Amino acid sequence: MTHFLCLNDDERWQLVLERDASADGEFVFAVQTTGIFCRPSCTAKHALRKNVRFFPDAQDALTAGFRPCKRCQPDKANARQHRLDKITLACQLLEQESPITLDALAEQVAMSPYHLHRVFKATTGMTPKAWQQSYRARRLRDALSHGESVTQAILNAGFPDSSSYYRNADATLGMTAKQFRRGGDNLVVRYALADCSLGRCLVAESERGICAILLGDDDATLTAELHTLFPAAHNEPADAGFQQRLHRVIASIDGRDVALSLPLDIQGTAFQQQVWQALRTIPYGETVSYLQLAKAIGKPNAVRAVASACGANKLAIVIPCHRVVRGDGSLSGYRWGVSRKAQILRRESPDEGA
């Protein structure tokens, strides 16, 4: 029900026409001429738009006098969970050393390949193939970080041979495996720590600009987080120029609506950068839901992927992922703590500045 108010009837109807499984559980639609209500993904023949009404949930439709569809069973709460369980199993099968084809995956989760592909993408924001590639990349990063040889790490990550990895090296790691193992030869990152109104703050910069603004409570945790993100990062005495830039970052964190005009080195996947760019357009003092953010980038079905991109943000405050909340306005998770998120939003509230 939390997302019902974020959609208008035209948007709901479009989801029904597309039989979008990701909308199941968000609303139901009822057909006045038959007296039956269904899930958005129901495979029954579509009724005429003029005969369709929308309700936030099955209980509202029942109260209005409609009967549940026997095909899609919109009154059964476990139907959505059953589908999510299948997608969870599919993710587990994809996260194995041996590659698996879409047909074999579909057979093991008892779905048609077409339906599995569609529901998997609607649920995770990624295709099964992309999920498998992402898992391989994660395994490769872990193996290289733990000192395995490049060749062995590539094979252990699930690549059939080294040539299949090297064809997509940049997409997998953002650099070659040897560079990654050495901490990124040409990616020198320096950082400094300082107090701010939200606790301790670590500011890091590469030769291209500010690449990380991390919030926390102790320096050791912040430093460990930075080295996970940038293995080649090193602490340097802040020269006059870096000291000035550090002060400007802290001022942007502590001040009300103080924009940071320094160059930024925003590193992430194409999708993450698309989400982060959209975040930077949210006005000070306002919030949006994850669904609204997904719609803003033209991917209304990728709500989970959008949430993951928000969680991967490395530039606190400057890329304002704190301005994304649940559909009912309640707070969701935040990389640097929900209490810190609440503190920031209180500070940005129009009432606070009145």
Residue pairs with C-beta under 8 A, 6 or more apart in sequence:
1 26
1 56
1 57
1 328
2 289
2 326
2 327
2 328
3 26
3 27
3 289
3 291
3 327
4 26
4 27
4 56
4 327
5 327
6 289
6 291
6 292
6 327
7 15
7 26
7 27
7 291
9 54
11 300
12 23
12 27
12 29
12 40
12 54
13 29
13 49
13 52
15 23
15 40
16 23
16 29
16 40
16 46
16 52
17 46
19 40
19 41
19 42
19 43
20 40
20 41
20 122
20 301
21 40
21 41
21 83
21 118
21 119
21 122
21 123
22 119
22 122
22 123
22 301
22 303
23 40
23 41
24 39
24 40
24 41
24 79
24 80
24 83
25 80
26 40
27 40
27 54
27 55
27 56
27 57
28 37
28 38
28 39
28 40
28 54
28 55
28 56
28 57
28 58
28 60
28 61
28 74
29 37
29 38
29 40
29 52
29 53
29 54
29 55
30 36
30 37
30 38
30 52
30 53
30 54
30 55
30 61
30 64
30 66
31 37
31 38
31 47
31 51
31 52
32 51
32 52
32 53
33 47
33 51
34 47
35 65
35 66
35 67
36 66
36 67
36 68
36 69
37 55
37 58
37 61
37 62
37 66
37 67
37 68
37 69
37 74
38 44
38 69
38 71
38 72
38 74
39 69
39 72
39 73
39 74
39 79
41 72
42 69
42 71
42 72
42 74
43 71
43 72
44 69
44 71
44 72
53 64
55 61
55 64
58 68
58 74
58 75
61 68
61 74
62 68
62 75
68 74
68 75
68 76
72 79
73 79
83 119
83 123
84 123
86 109
86 110
86 111
86 116
86 119
87 109
87 119
87 120
87 123
87 124
89 108
89 109
90 105
90 108
90 109
90 116
90 120
90 128
91 124
91 131
93 100
93 105
93 108
93 109
94 100
94 105
94 128
94 131
94 132
94 135
95 132
95 135
96 158
97 156
97 158
98 158
99 132
99 158
99 160
100 132
102 113
102 116
102 117
102 128
102 129
103 113
105 113
105 116
105 128
106 112
106 113
106 115
106 116
109 116
111 119
116 128
117 127
117 128
120 126
120 127
120 128
120 131
121 127
121 301
122 301
123 304
124 131
124 304
124 305
125 271
125 299
125 301
125 302
125 303
125 304
125 305
125 306
125 308
126 134
126 305
132 158
133 168
133 171
133 172
135 158
136 157
136 158
136 159
136 172
137 157
137 172
137 173
139 156
139 157
139 158
140 153
140 154
140 157
140 159
140 165
140 172
140 173
140 177
141 173
141 180
143 152
143 153
143 156
143 157
144 150
144 153
144 177
144 180
144 181
145 181
145 231
148 156
150 177
150 178
150 181
151 162
153 177
154 162
154 165
154 177
155 161
155 162
157 165
159 165
165 172
165 177
169 175
169 176
169 177
173 179
173 180
174 180
174 267
175 184
175 185
175 187
179 185
179 186
180 231
182 232
183 230
183 231
183 232
184 230
184 231
184 232
185 232
187 206
187 230
187 232
188 206
188 207
188 232
188 234
189 204
189 205
189 206
189 211
189 212
189 226
189 230
189 232
189 233
189 234
190 204
190 205
190 233
190 234
190 235
190 236
190 242
191 202
191 203
191 204
191 205
191 212
191 223
191 226
191 233
191 234
191 235
191 236
192 202
192 203
192 235
192 236
192 238
192 242
192 243
192 246
193 200
193 201
193 202
193 203
193 219
193 222
193 223
194 200
194 201
194 203
194 246
194 250
195 201
195 250
196 215
196 250
196 253
196 254
197 253
197 254
198 215
198 253
198 336
198 340
198 343
198 344
199 215
199 216
199 217
199 340
200 215
200 216
200 217
200 218
200 219
200 222
201 213
201 214
201 215
201 216
201 222
201 249
201 250
201 253
201 316
202 212
202 213
202 214
202 216
202 219
202 222
202 223
202 225
202 226
203 210
203 212
203 213
203 245
203 246
203 249
203 250
204 210
204 211
204 212
204 213
204 214
204 226
204 230
204 233
205 211
205 242
205 245
205 265
206 230
206 265
208 263
208 265
209 262
209 263
209 264
209 265
210 245
210 249
210 260
210 262
210 263
210 264
210 265
210 315
210 318
211 230
211 264
211 265
211 266
211 267
211 314
211 315
212 226
212 229
212 230
212 314
212 315
213 249
213 253
213 314
213 315
213 316
213 317
213 318
214 222
214 225
214 226
214 314
214 316
214 336
215 222
215 316
215 336
215 337
215 340
216 222
216 225
216 336
223 235
226 233
227 233
229 314
236 242
238 246
245 262
248 260
248 261
248 262
249 260
249 262
249 318
251 258
252 258
252 259
252 260
252 317
252 318
253 316
253 317
256 284
256 347
256 348
256 353
257 284
257 285
257 348
260 318
264 315
264 318
266 273
266 276
266 315
266 319
267 314
268 276
268 309
268 312
268 314
271 305
271 309
272 309
272 312
274 297
275 293
275 297
275 306
275 309
275 310
276 309
276 313
276 315
276 319
276 321
278 293
278 296
278 297
279 293
279 310
279 313
279 319
279 320
279 321
279 323
279 324
280 319
280 320
281 296
282 288
282 320
282 323
282 324
284 348
285 348
285 349
285 350
285 353
286 323
287 323
287 324
287 325
287 329
287 345
288 296
288 323
288 324
288 325
289 324
289 325
289 326
289 327
290 303
290 306
290 307
290 310
290 324
290 326
290 327
290 332
291 300
291 303
291 327
293 306
293 310
293 324
294 300
294 301
294 302
294 303
294 305
294 306
297 306
299 305
299 306
307 324
307 332
310 321
310 324
311 321
311 333
311 335
313 319
313 321
313 335
316 322
316 335
316 336
317 344
321 334
321 335
322 334
322 341
322 344
322 345
323 345
323 348
324 332
325 331
325 332
326 332
331 338
331 341
331 342
331 345
332 338
334 340
334 341
346 352
